[in-house]
Structure formats: C-alpha cells, structure tokens
C-alpha cells in the first residue's frame, strides 16, 4: 500500500460576540481549538467549517489565515501533516459535545493558554492569539516536540 506524502488539515481560533474562544477537549491531546483533516474533493474552508460543526455544533465564518504548520514524521511510511490555522467567528449554533470532543466550551481569551497542555498546540494557539497580520510557518517533529523551522511569510 502506498501512502500520500501529506495530509491536509485546518483548525480555527473561533470567537463569539463576547470575545471568548471556542475550545474542545480531545481525548488524547487535551484542550485545543477545533479542526481536522480535509476530505477528498473538499476545499480547505469547507473542510474547516464541517470539522468545527461536527466537533462542536457551532457554525462559523472563516477569516484570516494566521499560520501554516508541518508536523514532520520520522517514519517514512507516515505522511507529513500540513495544518492551516485560521481566525474565525461564530455565525450560529451552540456548543455541544460529540464523539470526538467530550467537552466543548467558550473560554475567556486570557485563560485559553492555561488550558492547552500539548506543546505543539500551545505554540499554534499562541500564534493565533498573538496574530499581527504576518502569517507564520513552523515545522516540527512530535513526539518529542521539537521546532525545526520557524519563519514569517510575506
């Protein structure tokens, strides 16, 4: 069996009218922003919107691209995951749990990073929270988490 060379995924820092951030708890990784793998024949934005609605029950408007991340694998049979990170806003719906996310909640912006324990996710969410208009690219290995490249694009 041959494997693809890359898996494409997207995640979003989604805010509500009060400026709170939508977080979900993944069973293995802990608290994170919602997102996931883009499916075959699906565009990046539609994939992100679908993943967020499936995982949290919230429908969103996708905004600015904040970063692109390469999760490099040491095993040549495991594809590299390329993750696109976006800002976004709630357009409808209320948070609810799903099989992928046993807890979902709106969190005050200043408490978000205290809840995120996975180092790669912590860095990615920090980049999203501190976005200044310059898109970041970060390549890393995991586990253990080690950043191999970090540059600003444009």
C-alpha positions as CSV (number, residue, x, y, z in Angstrom):
1,X,0.0,0.0,0.0
2,X,1.4,3.4,-0.9
3,X,0.7,6.4,1.4
4,X,0.1,10.0,0.5
5,X,3.0,12.3,1.1
6,X,0.9,14.8,3.0
7,X,-2.3,15.0,4.9
8,X,-4.0,18.4,4.8
9,X,-5.8,19.7,7.9
10,X,-7.2,23.0,9.2
11,X,-8.0,24.5,12.6
12,X,-9.7,27.7,13.8
13,X,-9.5,30.1,16.7
14,X,-13.2,30.9,16.8
15,X,-14.6,33.7,18.9
16,X,-18.1,34.6,19.9
17,X,-19.8,38.0,20.4
18,X,-18.2,38.3,23.9
19,X,-14.7,37.7,22.5
20,X,-14.5,34.2,24.1
21,X,-12.6,31.4,22.3
22,X,-14.2,28.1,21.4
23,X,-12.2,25.1,22.9
24,X,-12.8,21.4,22.8
25,X,-11.2,18.7,24.8
26,X,-9.7,15.9,22.7
27,X,-9.4,12.5,24.5
28,X,-5.6,12.2,23.9
29,X,-4.3,15.8,23.3
30,X,-6.4,17.7,25.8
31,X,-7.9,21.1,25.2
32,X,-7.4,22.5,21.7
33,X,-9.1,24.7,19.0
34,X,-11.4,22.7,16.7
35,X,-10.4,21.5,13.3
36,X,-9.3,18.4,11.5
37,X,-8.5,16.7,8.2
38,X,-9.8,18.0,4.9
39,X,-11.6,15.3,3.0
40,X,-11.1,14.3,-0.7
41,X,-12.9,16.7,-3.0
42,X,-13.4,19.3,-0.2
43,X,-11.8,22.7,-0.2
44,X,-9.9,24.0,2.8
45,X,-12.5,26.4,4.1
46,X,-15.4,24.0,3.7
47,X,-13.4,21.3,5.4
48,X,-12.7,23.5,8.4
49,X,-16.3,24.6,8.7
50,X,-17.5,21.0,8.5
51,X,-15.0,19.8,11.1
52,X,-15.9,22.6,13.6
53,X,-19.6,22.0,13.2
54,X,-19.2,18.2,13.6
55,X,-16.9,18.5,16.7
56,X,-18.7,21.4,18.5
57,X,-22.1,22.2,17.0
58,X,-21.0,25.7,16.1
59,X,-21.2,27.1,12.6
60,X,-18.5,29.6,11.7
61,X,-17.3,32.3,9.3
62,X,-13.7,31.7,8.5
63,X,-11.4,34.7,8.4
64,X,-7.7,35.4,8.2
65,X,-5.0,32.7,7.7
66,X,-2.6,33.0,10.7
67,X,-0.2,30.1,10.1
68,X,0.9,27.0,8.2
69,X,2.4,24.1,10.2
70,X,4.3,21.0,9.1
71,X,4.1,18.1,11.5
72,X,7.1,16.1,10.2
73,X,7.2,12.4,10.8
74,X,10.3,10.4,11.5
75,X,8.7,7.3,10.0
76,X,8.8,7.4,6.1
77,X,5.6,5.4,5.9
78,X,3.7,8.1,7.9
79,X,2.7,11.2,5.8
80,X,3.6,14.7,6.9
81,X,0.6,16.6,8.2
82,X,0.2,20.2,6.9
83,X,-2.1,22.3,9.1
84,X,-3.6,25.6,8.1
85,X,-4.6,27.8,11.1
86,X,-7.3,30.5,10.7
87,X,-9.2,33.0,12.8
88,X,-13.0,32.9,12.6
89,X,-16.2,33.9,14.2
90,X,-19.4,32.1,15.4
91,X,-22.2,32.5,12.9
92,X,-24.8,30.2,14.5
93,X,-25.3,27.2,16.9
94,X,-24.4,26.5,20.4
95,X,-21.5,24.3,21.8
96,X,-22.3,20.7,22.2
97,X,-20.2,17.5,22.7
98,X,-19.5,14.9,20.1
99,X,-17.8,11.5,19.9
100,X,-14.5,13.4,19.1
101,X,-15.0,16.1,21.8
102,X,-16.4,15.1,25.2
103,X,-16.2,18.7,26.4
104,X,-16.8,21.9,24.4
105,X,-16.9,25.4,25.9
106,X,-16.4,29.1,25.4
107,X,-13.3,30.3,27.3
108,X,-12.2,33.8,28.1
109,X,-9.3,34.7,25.9
110,X,-6.9,35.3,28.8
111,X,-7.5,31.7,30.1
112,X,-7.1,29.8,26.8
113,X,-3.3,29.1,27.1
114,X,-3.6,27.9,30.7
115,X,-5.9,25.1,29.5
116,X,-3.8,23.9,26.5
117,X,-1.1,21.5,27.6
118,X,0.1,19.9,24.3
119,X,3.3,21.8,23.3
120,X,2.6,21.9,19.5
121,X,-1.0,23.1,20.1
122,X,0.1,25.6,22.7
123,X,2.6,27.2,20.2
124,X,0.0,27.2,17.4
125,X,-2.7,28.7,19.6
126,X,-0.3,31.3,20.9
127,X,0.5,32.3,17.3
128,X,-3.3,32.6,16.6
129,X,-3.9,34.7,19.8
130,X,-1.0,37.0,19.0
131,X,-1.6,37.3,15.3
132,X,-0.4,40.6,14.0
133,X,-1.1,40.2,10.3
134,X,2.1,38.2,9.4
135,X,1.5,34.6,8.6
136,X,3.9,32.2,10.4
137,X,5.3,28.9,9.1
138,X,6.5,26.4,11.7
139,X,7.8,22.9,11.0
140,X,8.2,20.5,13.9
141,X,8.6,16.9,14.9
142,X,6.3,15.3,17.5
143,X,6.9,13.4,19.9
144,X,9.0,14.7,21.3
145,X,8.0,18.2,20.2
146,X,10.9,20.0,18.5
147,X,10.6,23.0,16.2
148,X,12.9,22.6,13.2
149,X,11.9,25.8,11.3
150,X,10.0,29.0,12.2
151,X,9.7,31.9,9.7
152,X,7.2,34.6,8.9
153,X,5.8,34.6,5.4
154,X,5.4,37.7,3.4
